[in-house]
Amino acid sequence: MKSWKSENLLGDVWGGTAAMLVALPSAIAFGVTIYSVLGAQYGAQGAVAGILGTVALGLLAPLFGGTNRLISAPCAPAAAVLGAFAIDHMSRGGSPELGLLLLALMGLMAGGLQLLMGALSLGRLIKYMPYPVVSGYLSGVGMIIIASQLPRFLGLPKGTGFWGALGSPEMWRWQGMVVGGATIAVMLTAPKITKKVPAPVLGLAAGIATYLTLGLADPALLTLEGNKFVVGALGGGEGGGLIEAFSDRWNALGQLGFNALRDLVLPALTLAVLLSIDTLKTCVVLDALTRTRHDSNRELLGQGLGNLAAAALGGVPGAGTMGATLVNMSSGATTKLSGLVEGIAALIAFVLLANLISWVPVASLSGILLVIGVRMIDWHSLGFLKHRATVLDFAVIAAVIACALTISLIVASGVGVVLAVLLFIREQVHGSVVRAIVSGDQTFSKRVRVQAERDILTEKGGQTAIVELQGSLFFGTTSQLYHALEADLKRRKYLILDMRRVQAVDITAAHMLDQIKDMLGERGGMLIFSRIPKHVPSGKDMEDYFDQVGLVRSSHKVRAFAELNEAMEWVEDQLIAEAALAHNDEIPLELFEIELFAARKRETLAELEVQMEKRHVAAGEVIFSIGDHGDELYLIRKGSVRIVLPVGQGQIHHLATFGRGAFFGEMAFLDGEARSANAVAFSDVDLYVLSRQQFDAFTDSHKKIALNMMEGLASVLAARLRYTNAELRALQA
């Protein structure tokens, strides 16, 4: 109960009261719009339904919902769906009493569906509705409201459509236009003068005042009976009281049949989805403004209970509304208590003002809804037409609007989602999934090799292709990937696929990769994966997925490595072995077998070897660390050594690997400075260690070999630099 201990009780009270003043006029207008379709005499009952919906949602949604400051009330999507259903019902010859019952049942079904959505944790999914769909849906609802309210604004008889109203200026009633015009004018100008009183309240007050002023000149306007300019007396078709109207709704149960219930399913689903989207859209905006996070699924449960209660009472269902919520927040509200205050304030207003509802001008309510409808249209989306990159997004919005106006809102949402998905697929297909392809004779692993091995890799490295992939590999990009690799599949023996930037792989792409594996295997080649993502954005473990589909199971046709360098080093070893340069790595090299001392006299080398230390280092042991002072040159007789650079937080960067016959530590040997990296034995290592002091002593009597050794160092370092430059040029190409 901690959330109900408001730190700003006064702010919650003021916020809830101000929100009621914003929500109630719109709710009354929505109710009149829906119920007037059943007959002009049901307008007053619609006004009451709007108030009852506000009360029920205000009392229950905050109690069971999950969002502070959110105000729930009847809304435009509810008016659009329920109004369209009522029009269809009456056009098929249905009775008003049955229509009242069906509207209530639709509200009950929608509330129940929202409860189900919350229980199944579907709240998060609804939030991911694409923006073009939401934009088109809101604009479609706005246009539906405008089309339904314009005939009322012009004072035309019931049943007159939008185009019929525009084409019959001789039937326009100037009294309604004056009242509605005054309402619209005040709603638009009031915020520029004062923001203390909500614009809909001032607009409604202006409409009523204008109507009463006209009544002074025409006494007929001040007569309630038979007056089509006002909401009229509360009651049902026979002018009975509110209780009789409520009982009439449920007395129509005898007229209910299977076909009628079947026809409710799709509209109820439409209503539930749209109300949920409207609510969660408002919650997302509220989160952004208040730096909080709402509970989507809990909010759906609260909204569902509120709509169940509203429908059971004969009220209009609703959702979390943007305008009233923002007024609530700006008035100082901080908790869910403000939503409860809004419901209580609506109930008090109903008790005190029920008798005055009969005199509310219909044209004034139409004016309020016309302003709401115009504001719901996403005018900013017209800017998408200015840019080629967003024209198709505007086409999605236009398609959603067209479906909303001609078919239904739920079909419009479905069409919009499908089109948005197609646009996404189109974007993915047009974007390349191959980031780069580099030949194995242009780039090499970090293993530093002797000259003979480098020559082999320069000659035979073209049998390898290193392919860096990116984006999503799915049915839409499978063909593109195959065509990008087709040329390499025909001439390469080893194909390394770097998967580090891949975000998704579906079964179609996995099947295609399996075919590539078989194609390479038929020619004695191999498919090699490196850096397969452990987790992709969808949460899928890609390593497990590849194993489940049989792509990386034990096979001579495929291998997988954790790092790209490991994959490249393994392939290089295969190429060197195939070139008959394989050697027994278990036998330590003698000094004359090391590349640096090739073609030197063994007698002289024997004297130099006396100056050297033979050292054995176990795998994993540190040979030297960054910052150490030492002047030794290390020559590898057996095993391999990795040079790594610490980069913080326990992480290291692999710089190079030195193998049998190579040397390292030459920088400190030459300049005497501190070590610039760590040297770690990657496997058990046997070394020759020559310090600079011992070497200088040796040079006093063997100047020629000392000079040759320095030239050899320079030559090897120059060769390494040339290979590095060649790699950089290949990467830039």
C-alpha positions in Angstrom: 0.0 0.0 0.0 3.0 2.2 -0.1 2.1 3.6 -3.5 -1.1 5.1 -2.1 0.8 7.2 0.5 1.1 10.2 -1.8 3.9 12.7 -1.1 1.7 15.3 -2.7 -1.9 14.5 -1.8 -3.0 18.0 -2.9 -1.3 17.5 -6.3 -3.2 14.2 -6.8 -6.5 15.8 -5.9 -6.0 18.8 -8.2 -4.6 16.7 -11.0 -7.5 14.2 -10.8 -10.1 17.0 -10.7 -8.5 18.8 -13.7 -8.3 15.5 -15.6 -12.0 14.9 -15.0 -12.8 18.3 -16.5 -10.9 17.3 -19.7 -12.2 13.7 -19.9 -15.8 14.2 -19.1 -16.9 16.5 -22.0 -15.3 14.2 -24.5 -16.8 11.1 -22.9 -20.3 12.7 -23.1 -19.7 13.5 -26.7 -18.5 10.0 -27.5 -21.5 8.5 -25.8 -23.9 10.7 -27.6 -22.2 9.9 -30.9 -22.6 6.1 -30.4 -26.1 6.0 -28.9 -27.7 8.5 -31.2 -27.3 6.0 -34.0 -29.9 3.9 -32.3 -32.3 6.8 -32.4 -32.3 10.5 -31.6 -34.1 9.8 -28.3 -31.1 7.8 -27.1 -28.7 10.7 -27.2 -29.2 11.5 -23.5 -28.7 7.9 -22.6 -25.4 8.0 -24.5 -24.3 11.1 -22.5 -25.0 9.1 -19.3 -23.1 6.1 -20.8 -20.1 8.3 -21.4 -20.2 9.5 -17.7 -20.7 6.0 -16.4 -17.7 4.8 -18.4 -15.6 7.6 -17.0 -16.6 6.7 -13.4 -16.1 2.9 -13.8 -12.7 3.3 -15.5 -11.6 6.0 -13.0 -12.4 3.9 -10.0 -11.1 0.5 -11.1 -8.2 1.1 -13.6 -6.0 2.9 -11.1 -6.7 0.3 -8.4 -5.6 -2.6 -10.5 -3.5 -1.0 -13.2 0.3 -0.5 -13.2 0.9 3.2 -14.1 1.0 6.3 -11.9 -0.7 9.4 -13.2 -2.6 7.5 -16.0 -6.2 8.7 -16.6 -8.6 6.3 -18.2 -11.8 7.3 -19.8 -14.0 6.7 -23.0 -11.9 7.5 -26.0 -12.1 8.0 -29.8 -11.2 4.4 -30.8 -14.1 3.2 -28.7 -16.5 5.7 -30.3 -15.3 4.7 -33.8 -15.7 1.0 -33.3 -18.9 1.1 -31.3 -20.4 3.7 -33.6 -19.6 1.7 -36.7 -21.1 -1.4 -35.1 -24.3 0.5 -34.2 -24.7 1.8 -37.7 -24.3 -1.7 -39.2 -26.8 -3.1 -36.7 -29.5 -0.5 -37.4 -28.9 -0.7 -41.2 -29.8 -4.4 -41.0 -33.1 -3.7 -39.3 -32.1 -4.4 -35.7 -34.0 -3.0 -32.8 -32.6 -0.3 -30.6 -33.1 -2.4 -27.5 -31.0 -5.2 -28.9 -28.5 -2.7 -30.1 -28.1 -1.4 -26.5 -27.5 -5.0 -25.3 -25.0 -5.8 -28.1 -23.0 -2.6 -27.3 -22.8 -3.7 -23.6 -21.8 -7.3 -24.6 -19.1 -5.9 -26.9 -17.7 -3.9 -24.0 -17.8 -7.0 -21.8 -16.0 -9.1 -24.4 -13.4 -6.4 -25.0 -12.7 -6.1 -21.3 -12.4 -9.9 -21.0 -10.0 -10.0 -23.9 -7.9 -7.4 -22.3 -7.8 -9.4 -19.1 -6.7 -12.4 -21.2 -4.0 -10.3 -22.9 -2.6 -9.2 -19.5 -2.7 -12.8 -18.2 -0.8 -14.1 -21.2 1.8 -11.2 -20.9 0.9 -9.8 -24.4 1.3 -6.2 -23.2 4.9 -6.0 -24.4 4.0 -7.2 -27.8 1.3 -4.6 -28.4 3.9 -1.9 -27.7 5.9 -3.0 -30.8 3.2 -1.9 -33.3 5.1 -0.2 -36.1 4.9 3.6 -36.2 3.3 3.8 -39.7 0.5 1.5 -38.5 -0.1 3.5 -35.3 0.0 6.8 -37.4 -2.5 5.4 -40.0 -4.8 4.0 -37.3 -4.9 7.2 -35.4 -5.5 9.2 -38.5 -8.2 6.8 -39.7 -10.0 7.1 -36.3 -9.8 10.9 -36.6 -11.3 10.9 -40.1 -14.0 8.5 -39.0 -14.9 10.8 -36.2 -14.9 13.8 -38.5 -17.1 12.0 -41.0 -19.6 11.0 -38.3 -19.8 14.4 -36.6 -19.9 16.8 -39.6 -23.6 16.0 -40.3 -24.5 16.6 -36.6 -22.5 19.9 -36.7 -24.5 21.0 -39.7 -27.8 20.0 -38.0 -28.8 17.4 -40.6 -31.3 14.6 -40.0 -30.2 11.2 -38.7 -28.8 8.9 -41.3 -27.2 11.6 -43.4 -23.7 10.6 -44.4 -20.6 12.8 -44.8 -20.8 13.2 -48.6 -24.6 13.7 -48.4 -24.1 16.4 -45.8 -21.6 18.2 -48.0 -23.9 17.9 -51.0 -27.0 19.3 -49.3 -26.2 22.8 -48.2 -29.9 23.7 -48.4 -30.6 21.4 -45.4 -27.9 22.9 -43.1 -29.3 24.4 -39.9 -27.5 27.6 -39.1 -28.4 27.4 -35.4 -26.3 24.2 -34.9 -23.4 25.7 -37.0 -23.3 28.8 -34.8 -23.3 26.8 -31.6 -20.7 24.3 -32.9 -18.6 27.1 -34.4 -18.5 28.9 -31.1 -17.4 25.7 -29.3 -14.6 25.1 -31.8 -13.4 28.8 -31.7 -13.2 28.8 -27.9 -11.4 25.4 -27.8 -8.8 26.6 -30.3 -8.2 30.0 -28.7 -8.6 29.2 -25.0 -5.1 27.6 -24.5 -3.6 30.9 -25.7 -5.4 32.9 -23.0 -5.4 30.5 -20.0 -4.4 26.9 -19.3 -5.9 26.8 -15.8 -9.3 25.7 -17.2 -9.2 22.9 -19.8 -10.2 23.9 -23.3 -13.0 21.3 -23.8 -14.7 22.7 -20.6 -14.5 26.3 -21.9 -15.6 25.2 -25.4 -18.7 23.3 -24.0 -19.5 26.3 -21.8 -19.3 28.6 -24.8 -21.5 26.3 -26.8 -24.2 26.2 -24.1 -24.0 30.0 -23.6 -24.4 30.5 -27.4 -27.4 28.2 -27.5 -29.1 29.9 -24.6 -28.5 33.3 -26.3 -30.1 32.0 -29.5 -33.0 30.7 -27.4 -33.8 34.2 -26.3 -34.6 35.1 -29.9 -36.3 31.7 -30.7 -38.3 30.4 -27.7 -38.6 27.0 -29.4 -35.0 26.3 -28.7 -35.8 26.5 -25.0 -38.3 23.7 -25.2 -36.9 20.2 -24.3 -39.6 18.0 -25.9 -39.0 17.2 -29.5 -35.9 19.5 -29.6 -33.3 17.9 -31.9 -30.7 20.6 -31.1 -30.1 19.3 -27.5 -29.3 15.9 -26.0 -32.8 15.6 -24.6 -34.5 14.0 -21.6 -32.8 10.9 -20.1 -34.5 7.6 -20.9 -35.1 5.0 -23.5 -37.1 4.9 -26.6 -40.3 5.7 -24.9 -38.8 8.5 -22.9 -38.7 6.5 -19.7 -36.2 7.0 -16.8 -32.6 5.9 -16.6 -33.5 2.8 -14.6 -36.0 1.8 -17.2 -33.5 2.3 -20.0 -30.9 0.2 -18.0 -33.5 -2.6 -17.6 -34.5 -2.4 -21.3 -31.0 -3.3 -22.3 -31.0 -6.6 -20.4 -34.6 -7.3 -21.2 -33.5 -7.7 -24.8 -31.7 -10.9 -24.0 -34.6 -12.8 -25.5 -33.8 -11.2 -28.9 -30.2 -12.4 -28.7 -29.2 -15.2 -31.1 -26.1 -17.1 -32.1 -25.6 -15.0 -35.3 -25.7 -11.8 -33.2 -23.1 -13.2 -30.8 -20.9 -14.4 -33.7 -21.0 -11.0 -35.3 -19.7 -9.5 -32.0 -16.4 -11.5 -32.0 -14.4 -9.5 -34.6 -15.6 -6.0 -33.5 -14.9 -7.0 -29.8 -11.4 -8.1 -30.7 -10.9 -4.9 -32.7 -12.0 -2.9 -29.7 -9.8 -4.7 -27.3 -6.7 -4.4 -29.4 -7.2 -0.7 -30.2 -8.0 0.2 -26.6 -4.9 -1.6 -25.5 -2.7 0.1 -28.1 -4.2 3.5 -27.1 -3.5 2.8 -23.4 0.0 1.5 -23.8 0.9 4.3 -26.3 -0.1 6.8 -23.6 1.9 4.8 -21.0 5.1 5.0 -23.1 4.7 8.7 -23.5 4.2 9.1 -19.8 7.3 7.0 -19.1 9.4 9.3 -21.3 8.1 12.4 -19.5 8.5 11.1 -16.0 11.5 8.8 -16.4 9.5 5.8 -15.1 8.6 2.4 -16.3 5.1 1.0 -16.4 3.9 -2.6 -16.1 2.2 -3.3 -19.4 0.6 -6.5 -18.5 -0.7 -5.2 -15.1 -2.1 -2.2 -16.9 -4.0 -4.4 -19.3 -5.5 -6.2 -16.3 -6.6 -2.9 -14.8 -8.0 -1.7 -18.1 -9.9 -4.9 -18.6 -11.5 -4.8 -15.2 -12.5 -1.2 -15.7 -14.1 -1.9 -19.1 -15.9 -4.9 -17.7 -17.4 -2.7 -15.0 -18.2 0.1 -17.5 -20.0 -2.3 -19.9 -21.9 -3.9 -17.0 -23.2 -0.5 -15.9 -24.1 0.4 -19.5 -21.2 2.8 -19.9 -18.8 3.4 -22.8 -15.5 1.5 -22.6 -12.3 3.4 -22.8 -8.5 3.5 -22.4 -5.7 5.5 -21.0 -6.2 8.9 -22.7 -3.3 11.2 -23.6 -4.9 14.7 -23.1 -6.4 14.0 -19.6 -3.2 12.2 -18.5 -1.0 15.1 -19.5 -3.3 17.6 -17.7 -3.2 15.3 -14.6 0.6 15.2 -14.6 1.0 19.0 -15.2 -1.4 19.7 -12.4 0.9 18.1 -9.9 -0.3 14.5 -9.7 2.3 11.9 -8.7 0.6 8.6 -8.0 -2.4 6.3 -9.1 -4.5 8.1 -6.5 -5.0 10.9 -9.0 -6.8 8.5 -11.3 -9.1 7.4 -8.5 -9.9 11.1 -7.7 -10.8 11.5 -11.4 -13.3 8.7 -11.2 -14.8 10.0 -7.9 -15.0 13.6 -9.3 -16.9 12.2 -12.4 -19.4 10.4 -10.1 -20.0 13.6 -8.2 -20.4 15.6 -11.4 -22.9 13.0 -12.6 -25.0 13.3 -9.4 -25.0 17.0 -9.4 -25.3 17.8 -13.1 -27.5 14.9 -14.4 -30.5 17.1 -14.9 -28.4 19.6 -16.9 -27.2 17.0 -19.4 -30.5 17.2 -21.2 -29.8 20.8 -22.3 -26.3 20.1 -23.7 -26.3 21.2 -27.4 -25.6 18.3 -29.8 -23.7 20.7 -32.1 -21.4 21.7 -29.2 -20.5 18.1 -28.6 -19.9 17.6 -32.3 -17.6 20.7 -32.3 -15.5 19.1 -29.5 -15.2 15.8 -31.4 -14.4 17.6 -34.7 -11.4 19.3 -33.0 -10.4 15.9 -31.4 -10.7 14.2 -34.8 -8.6 16.8 -36.6 -5.9 16.6 -33.9 -5.8 12.8 -34.2 -4.7 13.0 -37.8 -0.9 12.7 -38.1 -0.3 15.7 -40.3 3.5 15.3 -39.8 3.4 12.1 -41.8 2.7 14.2 -44.9 6.4 15.2 -44.7 7.2 11.6 -45.7 6.2 12.4 -49.2 9.1 14.9 -49.5 11.8 12.2 -49.3 12.3 9.2 -51.4 13.4 7.1 -48.5 10.1 7.5 -46.6 7.6 7.5 -49.5 6.9 3.8 -48.9 6.3 4.4 -45.2 3.7 7.0 -46.2 2.2 4.4 -48.5 1.7 2.1 -45.4 0.0 4.9 -43.5 -2.3 5.7 -46.5 -3.2 2.0 -46.8 -4.1 1.8 -43.2 -6.2 4.9 -43.4 -8.0 3.6 -46.6 -8.7 0.2 -44.9 -10.0 2.0 -41.8 -12.4 4.1 -43.8 -13.6 1.4 -46.1 -13.4 -1.9 -44.2 -12.6 -1.9 -40.5 -10.0 -0.7 -38.0 -8.8 -4.2 -37.2 -8.3 -5.0 -40.9 -6.5 -1.7 -41.2 -4.1 -2.6 -38.4 -3.5 -6.1 -39.8 -2.8 -4.7 -43.3 -0.5 -2.1 -41.8 1.5 -4.7 -39.9 1.8 -6.9 -43.0 3.0 -4.0 -45.1 5.4 -2.8 -42.4 6.9 -6.3 -42.2 7.2 -6.4 -46.0 9.0 -3.1 -46.0 11.4 -4.4 -43.3 12.1 -7.5 -45.4 12.7 -5.3 -48.4 15.2 -3.2 -46.5 17.0 -6.3 -45.2 17.1 -7.9 -48.7 18.5 -4.7 -50.3 21.1 -4.4 -47.6 24.2 -6.6 -48.3 24.7 -9.5 -45.8 28.4 -9.7 -47.0 30.5 -7.0 -45.4 33.8 -8.0 -47.0 35.5 -10.9 -48.8 39.3 -11.1 -48.5 41.6 -13.7 -50.1 43.9 -15.8 -48.0 46.9 -14.6 -49.9 46.2 -11.0 -49.0 45.6 -11.3 -45.2 47.2 -13.6 -42.7 46.8 -14.8 -39.2 48.6 -13.2 -36.3 51.1 -16.1 -36.2 54.5 -14.9 -37.2 56.0 -17.4 -39.6 59.4 -18.1 -41.1 60.1 -16.9 -44.6 59.6 -20.3 -46.2 56.2 -20.6 -44.7 55.3 -17.1 -45.7 56.2 -17.9 -49.3 53.9 -20.9 -49.3 51.0 -18.8 -47.9 51.6 -16.2 -50.5 51.5 -18.8 -53.3 48.7 -21.1 -51.9 46.7 -18.6 -49.8 44.4 -18.0 -52.7 42.7 -21.3 -51.9 41.1 -19.6 -48.9 38.5 -16.9 -48.7 37.6 -15.0 -45.5 34.0 -13.7 -45.6 32.7 -11.3 -43.0 28.9 -11.5 -42.8 26.5 -9.1 -41.2 22.8 -8.5 -40.5 20.1 -11.2 -40.7 20.5 -14.4 -42.6 17.0 -15.5 -43.4 14.8 -16.6 -46.3 14.8 -13.1 -47.7 18.7 -12.9 -47.9 19.6 -16.5 -48.6 19.7 -16.1 -52.3 21.7 -13.0 -52.0 24.3 -14.7 -49.8 24.6 -17.7 -52.2 25.2 -15.4 -55.2 27.8 -13.5 -53.3 29.7 -16.7 -52.5 29.1 -18.6 -55.7 32.3 -17.5 -57.4 34.4 -18.4 -54.4 32.7 -21.8 -54.0 34.0 -22.8 -57.4 37.7 -21.9 -56.8 38.4 -21.9 -53.1 39.2 -24.9 -50.9 38.6 -23.3 -47.6 35.8 -20.9 -46.9 35.9 -19.0 -43.5 32.7 -17.3 -42.5 33.1 -14.7 -39.8 29.8 -14.6 -38.0 30.5 -11.9 -35.4 28.2 -9.3 -37.0 25.3 -11.7 -37.8 22.2 -10.9 -35.8 19.9 -13.8 -36.9 19.9 -17.0 -38.8 16.7 -18.9 -39.7 16.3 -22.5 -40.9 16.3 -21.5 -44.6 19.7 -19.9 -44.3 21.0 -22.8 -42.1 20.0 -25.2 -44.9 21.8 -23.2 -47.5 24.9 -23.1 -45.4 24.7 -26.9 -45.0 24.5 -27.2 -48.8 27.6 -25.0 -49.1 29.4 -27.3 -46.7 28.6 -30.3 -48.9 29.7 -28.5 -52.0 33.1 -27.8 -50.5 33.3 -31.3 -49.1 32.8 -32.8 -52.5 36.0 -31.1 -53.7 38.0 -31.9 -50.5 37.4 -28.5 -49.0 35.9 -27.3 -45.8 33.5 -24.7 -44.4 34.8 -23.0 -41.4 32.9 -20.8 -39.0 34.5 -18.2 -36.7 33.0 -16.1 -33.9 29.6 -17.7 -33.9 27.5 -15.4 -31.6 26.7 -16.9 -28.3 23.6 -14.7 -28.0 21.9 -12.7 -30.8 19.3 -9.8 -30.2 16.5 -12.3 -30.2 18.1 -14.2 -27.3 18.8 -17.3 -29.3 22.0 -19.2 -28.6 23.4 -19.4 -32.1 26.0 -22.1 -31.2 23.3 -24.4 -29.9 21.1 -23.6 -32.9 23.8 -24.6 -35.3 24.3 -27.8 -33.4 20.6 -28.5 -33.3 20.2 -28.2 -37.1 23.3 -30.4 -37.7 25.5 -27.7 -39.2 28.5 -27.9 -36.9 28.3 -31.4 -35.6 31.4 -33.6 -35.9 32.3 -33.7 -39.5 35.4 -33.5 -41.7 33.6 -31.0 -43.8 33.1 -28.2 -41.2 34.9 -26.7 -38.2 34.1 -23.8 -35.9 36.5 -21.6 -34.0 35.9 -19.0 -31.3 38.2 -16.4 -32.9 38.8 -15.5 -36.5 42.6 -15.6 -36.0 42.4 -19.2 -34.8 40.5 -20.2 -37.9 43.0 -18.5 -40.2 45.9 -20.0 -38.4 44.4 -23.5 -38.7 43.9 -23.1 -42.4 47.4 -21.8 -42.9 48.8 -24.8 -41.1 46.8 -27.0 -43.5 48.2 -25.2 -46.5 51.8 -25.5 -45.2 51.3 -29.2 -44.4 49.9 -29.8 -47.9 53.0 -28.1 -49.4 55.2 -30.8 -47.7 56.7 -28.3 -45.3 55.3 -30.1 -42.3 57.8 -30.9 -39.5 57.9 -32.7 -36.2 57.0 -29.9 -33.7 58.0 -32.1 -30.8 61.7 -32.0 -31.7 63.4 -28.8 -30.6 65.4 -26.9 -33.3 69.1 -26.5 -33.2 70.5 -23.0 -33.5 71.6 -23.5 -37.1 68.0 -24.6 -38.0 66.6 -21.2 -36.9 65.9 -18.9 -39.8 67.8 -16.0 -38.4 71.1 -18.0 -38.5 70.5 -19.8 -41.8 73.8 -20.4 -43.9 76.0 -19.5 -40.9 79.0 -21.6 -40.0 78.1 -24.2 -37.4 81.4 -23.7 -35.7 80.8 -20.1 -35.1 77.2 -20.7 -34.1 78.4 -23.2 -31.6 80.4 -20.5 -29.9 77.4 -18.2 -30.0 75.2 -20.9 -28.5 77.5 -21.0 -25.5 76.5 -17.4 -24.7 72.8 -18.4 -24.8 70.6 -19.8 -22.1 68.4 -22.8 -22.9 65.1 -22.3 -21.1 61.9 -24.4 -20.9 58.6 -22.6 -20.2 55.3 -24.5 -19.4 52.1 -23.6 -21.2 50.4 -20.6 -19.6 53.5 -19.2 -17.9 54.4 -15.6 -18.4 57.8 -15.1 -20.1 57.8 -11.3 -19.6 55.2 -8.6 -18.8 54.6 -5.1 -20.0 56.8 -2.6 -18.2 59.5 -5.2 -17.4 63.1 -4.2 -18.0 65.1 -6.7 -19.9 67.3 -6.9 -23.0 66.9 -10.6 -24.0 66.2 -11.9 -27.5 64.1 -15.1 -27.5 64.4 -17.7 -30.2 61.8 -20.5 -30.2 63.1 -24.0 -30.5 59.7 -25.7 -29.9 56.1 -24.6 -29.1 54.5 -21.2 -29.6 54.3 -17.9 -27.7 51.5 -15.3 -27.7 52.2 -11.6 -27.4 49.2 -10.0 -25.7 48.3 -6.5 -24.5 46.2 -5.9 -21.4 43.3 -3.6 -22.1 41.7 -3.3 -18.7 39.0 -5.2 -16.6 40.8 -8.5 -17.1 40.7 -8.3 -20.9 43.6 -8.8 -23.2 44.2 -8.0 -26.9 46.0 -10.7 -28.9 48.8 -9.0 -30.9 50.7 -11.9 -32.5 51.7 -15.6 -32.1 55.3 -16.7 -32.7 56.0 -20.3 -33.5 58.8 -22.7 -33.9 61.9 -21.1 -35.6 60.7 -17.5 -35.0 62.1 -14.9 -32.5 60.6 -12.2 -30.3 61.7 -9.6 -27.8 63.8 -7.9 -30.4 62.6 -4.4 -29.6 64.1 -4.4 -26.0 67.1 -6.2 -27.4 67.8 -3.4 -29.8 66.8 -0.3 -27.8 67.0 -1.4 -24.2 63.6 0.1 -23.4 60.9 -1.6 -21.1 58.7 -4.3 -22.5 55.6 -3.0 -24.4 53.5 -6.1 -24.1 53.1 -9.5 -22.3 54.7 -12.7 -23.7 52.9 -15.9 -22.6 53.7 -19.5 -23.5 50.7 -20.8 -25.5 52.1 -24.3 -25.3 55.1 -25.9 -23.7 58.0 -23.9 -25.1 61.8 -24.5 -25.4 63.8 -21.3 -26.0 67.2 -19.9 -26.7 67.7 -16.7 -24.7 70.4 -14.3 -25.7 70.9 -11.1 -23.6 72.3 -8.0 -25.2 75.2 -8.0 -22.8 76.2 -11.5 -23.8 75.8 -10.6 -27.4 78.0 -7.5 -27.1 80.7 -9.6 -25.4 80.5 -12.1 -28.3 80.9 -9.4 -30.9 84.3 -8.4 -29.7 85.7 -11.5 -31.3 83.1 -12.3 -33.9 82.3 -9.0 -35.5 81.2 -10.5 -38.8 78.6 -12.8 -37.4 77.3 -10.1 -35.1 76.9 -7.8 -38.1 75.2 -10.6 -40.1 72.8 -11.3 -37.2 71.8 -7.6 -37.0 71.2 -7.6 -40.8 69.1 -10.7 -40.4 67.1 -9.1 -37.7 66.5 -6.1 -39.9 65.6 -8.3 -42.9 63.1 -10.3 -41.0 61.5 -7.2 -39.4 61.3 -5.6 -42.9 59.6 -8.7 -44.3 57.1 -8.6 -41.5 56.4 -5.0 -42.2 55.9 -5.6 -45.9 53.3 -8.3 -45.2 51.5 -6.0 -42.8 51.4 -3.3 -45.5 50.1 -5.7 -48.0 47.3 -6.7 -45.6 46.3 -3.1 -45.0 46.1 -2.4 -48.7 43.9 -5.5 -49.2 41.6 -4.4 -46.4 41.3 -0.9 -47.9 40.5 -2.2 -51.3 
